[in-house]
Amino acid sequence: MSEQPSTPEHIAIIMDGNGRWAKERGLPRREGHRAGAESVRECVDACKQIGVRFLTLYAFSSENWNRPAAEITALMSLLEKFLDQKAEELMKQNVRLQAIGQLDRLPARTRAKLDQAMARTADNTSLTLILALSYGSREEITDAARSLVADAAAGKLKPEEVSPELLASRLYTSPFPDPDLLIRTSGELRVSNFLLWQISYSEIVIFKKFWPDFKQTDLFEAVAEYSRRHRRFGAL
C-alpha cells in the first residue's frame, strides 16, 4: 500500500468560541469576532507554509441569521472590512477567494464586495480560501436534491441514474475536493450542520481553546495529528 500524504490537501475549520472569548474578558461579542479575524490570517499563512491547497472556514451559518440584528450587522460589517483590507494581501499571497452558501441572502453591499474580491483573486493559484457564508449543510443537500428532482421532472434524468457522485456534483462545494481534516475549536463535540456530506471520511481534531486563541502552531499540531492517523475509508 502506498504511503499516505502527511499534509492534507483540504482543511475545514469550525471557528467556534468568539462570543465566549469576549465574554470571559468582559468585552462585547463583536470584539470576539474582530479578534477571530486575526486567527484567520494566521491559518492562511500556516496553510501556505505547509502546502495545503484548500482551506474552508465556517464563517456564518444559516442559523446565524437568527442572532440579534445588531450582531448580524456587526458581522457583516466585519466581513466587508475583511474583504476591503485583505483583498490586496490575498493578491500578494497568490490566494484565491471563494464562497459557498446561500449567498443571495447576504446584504447587497456585502455580496458586491464579496463578488469583487472573488473576481479579483480568481486567477491566483497557491491556496484557495473558501468562506462558508449563510451556509447550512442540510440546506445545501436539499438544494442539490431539488436540482435533481427538477431534472427528473423535465425528463432529463432517470431515477436509476442518480448516484452519490451525481448528487455531489450539485452541492455548493462541487468544484473542490472533500476535506481531509476537520478542525473545531472551543471543545464542542459536534459538526453543527457543516459539510455533512463532504466530511464523511474526514479526520477530526478538536481544540478546547476558543477561536481567537487559535494560532499557526495549533494548525501545525492538528496537521501533525492528521499525519499520524491511517485513513482506511472503510477498508481494513
C-alpha positions in Angstrom: 0.0 0.0 0.0 1.4 3.4 -0.9 2.2 5.8 1.9 -0.4 8.4 2.6 0.5 12.1 2.3 1.3 13.8 5.7 -0.2 17.1 4.6 -3.9 17.3 4.0 -5.0 18.8 0.7 -8.1 20.4 2.2 -8.6 21.6 5.8 -12.0 22.8 7.0 -12.4 24.7 10.3 -15.4 25.3 12.5 -14.3 28.6 14.1 -16.2 28.5 17.4 -15.9 30.5 20.6 -15.7 34.1 19.6 -18.6 35.1 21.8 -17.3 33.2 24.8 -13.8 34.5 24.4 -15.2 38.1 24.5 -17.5 37.3 27.5 -14.6 36.0 29.5 -12.9 39.3 29.0 -15.9 41.5 29.7 -16.0 42.6 26.1 -18.8 42.9 23.5 -19.3 39.9 21.2 -18.2 42.0 18.2 -14.7 42.2 19.8 -14.5 38.4 19.8 -15.3 38.3 16.1 -12.7 41.0 15.5 -10.1 39.0 17.4 -11.1 35.9 15.5 -10.2 37.6 12.2 -6.6 37.6 13.2 -6.7 33.8 13.6 -8.0 33.6 10.0 -4.8 35.4 8.9 -2.7 33.0 11.0 -4.3 30.0 9.4 -4.0 31.2 5.9 -0.3 31.8 6.5 0.2 28.4 8.1 -1.6 26.6 5.2 0.6 28.3 2.7 3.7 27.3 4.6 3.0 23.6 4.5 1.3 23.3 1.1 -2.4 23.0 1.9 -4.4 23.6 -1.3 -7.8 24.4 0.2 -9.0 26.0 3.4 -12.7 26.2 4.2 -13.8 28.4 7.1 -17.3 28.2 8.6 -17.7 32.0 8.9 -21.5 32.5 9.1 -24.1 29.7 9.3 -27.7 29.8 8.0 -28.7 29.5 11.7 -26.7 32.7 12.5 -29.4 34.8 10.8 -31.4 34.1 14.0 -29.0 36.1 16.1 -29.8 39.7 17.2 -29.9 42.2 14.4 -27.1 44.3 15.9 -24.8 41.3 16.0 -25.6 40.3 12.4 -24.9 43.9 11.3 -21.6 43.8 13.1 -20.7 40.5 11.5 -21.5 41.8 8.0 -19.5 44.9 8.7 -16.6 42.9 9.8 -16.8 40.7 6.7 -16.8 43.8 4.5 -13.8 45.2 6.3 -12.0 41.9 5.9 -12.8 42.0 2.2 -11.7 45.6 1.8 -8.5 45.2 3.8 -7.4 41.7 2.8 -8.0 41.7 -1.0 -4.6 43.2 -1.7 -2.9 40.9 0.8 -4.6 37.9 -0.8 -3.3 39.0 -4.2 0.2 39.3 -2.8 0.0 35.9 -1.3 -1.4 34.4 -4.5 -4.6 33.2 -2.6 -7.9 32.7 -4.4 -11.0 33.6 -2.5 -14.2 31.6 -3.0 -17.5 31.3 -1.1 -20.2 28.7 -0.6 -23.7 29.0 0.9 -26.9 30.8 0.2 -25.1 33.9 -0.9 -28.2 35.7 -2.2 -29.2 36.2 1.5 -26.2 38.4 2.2 -26.9 42.2 2.2 -26.4 43.7 -1.3 -23.3 45.7 -0.3 -21.7 42.7 1.4 -22.4 40.5 -1.6 -21.0 43.1 -4.0 -17.7 43.3 -2.1 -17.5 39.5 -1.9 -18.0 39.2 -5.6 -15.4 41.8 -6.3 -12.8 40.1 -4.1 -13.5 36.7 -5.7 -13.2 38.2 -9.2 -10.0 39.9 -8.3 -8.4 36.8 -6.9 -9.8 34.3 -9.4 -6.5 33.6 -11.2 -4.5 33.1 -8.0 -3.1 29.6 -7.6 -1.3 28.9 -4.3 -4.2 28.4 -1.9 -8.0 28.6 -2.3 -9.7 30.2 0.8 -13.3 29.2 0.9 -15.7 31.1 3.2 -18.9 29.3 4.2 -21.3 32.2 4.4 -25.1 31.9 5.1 -24.2 28.2 4.9 -26.0 25.1 6.2 -25.3 21.6 5.0 -28.9 20.4 5.3 -29.9 23.4 3.1 -27.1 22.6 0.7 -28.2 18.9 0.3 -31.9 20.0 0.0 -30.9 22.4 -2.8 -29.0 19.6 -4.6 -32.0 17.2 -4.3 -34.3 19.9 -5.7 -31.9 20.3 -8.7 -32.1 16.5 -9.3 -35.9 16.4 -8.9 -36.2 19.3 -11.4 -34.1 17.4 -14.0 -36.2 14.3 -13.4 -39.5 16.2 -13.8 -38.1 17.7 -17.1 -37.3 14.2 -18.4 -33.5 14.9 -18.3 -32.8 12.3 -15.6 -33.9 8.8 -14.7 -34.1 7.7 -11.1 -31.6 4.9 -11.6 -29.1 7.5 -12.9 -29.0 9.2 -9.5 -25.7 8.4 -7.8 -23.6 9.8 -4.9 -21.3 11.3 -7.5 -24.2 13.0 -9.3 -25.6 14.4 -6.1 -22.2 15.6 -5.1 -21.9 17.5 -8.4 -24.9 19.6 -7.4 -23.5 20.7 -4.0 -22.1 24.1 -3.4 -18.7 22.5 -2.9 -18.6 20.6 -6.2 -15.5 22.5 -7.6 -13.5 21.4 -4.6 -12.2 18.2 -3.1 -13.7 16.9 0.2 -11.9 18.0 3.3 -9.2 15.6 4.6 -9.1 17.3 8.0 -11.8 19.0 10.1 -10.8 21.2 13.0 -13.2 22.6 15.6 -12.3 25.0 18.3 -13.9 25.6 21.8 -14.1 22.0 22.7 -17.6 21.3 21.4 -18.0 17.7 20.0 -20.4 18.3 17.1 -20.3 19.3 13.5 -23.1 21.9 13.6 -24.6 21.4 10.1 -21.2 21.9 8.4 -20.3 19.9 5.3 -22.2 16.9 6.5 -21.9 15.1 3.1 -18.3 16.2 2.5 -16.8 15.2 5.9 -17.9 11.6 5.7 -14.3 10.4 5.8 -12.5 13.5 7.2 -10.2 13.2 10.2 -11.5 15.3 13.1 -9.3 17.2 15.6 -10.9 19.2 18.5 -9.2 22.1 20.3 -10.5 23.3 23.7 -9.3 26.8 23.1 -11.6 29.5 21.6 -11.1 30.5 18.0 -9.4 33.9 18.8 -6.7 32.0 20.6 -6.0 29.6 17.7 -2.6 30.2 16.2 -0.3 28.8 13.5 1.2 26.4 15.9 -2.2 24.9 16.6 -2.8 24.3 12.9 0.6 22.7 12.7 -0.3 20.5 15.7 -3.6 19.4 14.0 -1.8 18.5 10.8 0.8 16.5 12.8 -2.0 14.6 14.4 -3.6 14.0 11.0 -0.3 12.7 9.7 -0.2 10.1 12.5 -3.5 8.6 11.5 -4.2 5.9 8.9 -7.2 6.8 6.7 -9.0 3.5 5.8 -12.1 4.8 4.1 -14.0 1.8 5.3 -11.3 -0.8 4.4 -9.3 -2.9 6.8 
